[in-house]
Amino acid sequence: MADNARAKRLADLIREVIAQKLQRGIKDPRLGSHVTITDTRVTGDLREATVFYTVYGDDEDRASAAAGLESAKGILRSEVGRAAGTKFTPTLTFVADALPENARTIEDLLDRARASDAQVRQASSNATYAGEADPYRKPGEDDEAADDKGAGA
């Protein structure tokens, strides 16, 4: 079993090699310059690598990029094996990264929260206190109230 540092170094190397090969070496028009490698993870035994990618464009562009990556998998794996120089070249699995969609969802939720806060702020702008401005008792006030009751009896 390999240590985590070695797996991390191999993952970084795989990410760099695949990104360079996609940019310069593969002539597939489906991959173009709109595919970005975001992360790579390698299992502890260095046998399997998961490559996360994002695609700039719509769903059709994502589907064509996924097909392009699957067809270029052998070329990319041989290039990784040549650069890594390990006994066994990890098998590559390409997974579309959900990070952009998650970020978009979080931004939408934050926008809704901001709008809700603005509504609450507007509704409370002309509001008044239900009781006094400071509803808490302060030390010494109880003593004065007890003295007033005792003097009146």
Salt bridges, closest charged atoms under 4 A:
ASP12 OD1 - LYS8 NZ 3.27
ASP12 OD1 - ARG15 NH1 3.31
ASP28 OD2 - ARG30 NH2 2.84
ASP39 OD2 - ARG41 NE 3.26
ASP59 OD1 - ARG62 NH1 2.57
GLU70 OE1 - LYS73 NZ 3.12
GLU79 OE1 - LYS21 NZ 3.74
GLU79 OE1 - ARG82 NH1 2.82
GLU101 OE2 - ARG62 NH2 3.88
ASP111 OD1 - ARG114 NH1 2.80
ASP134 OD2 - LYS138 NZ 2.14
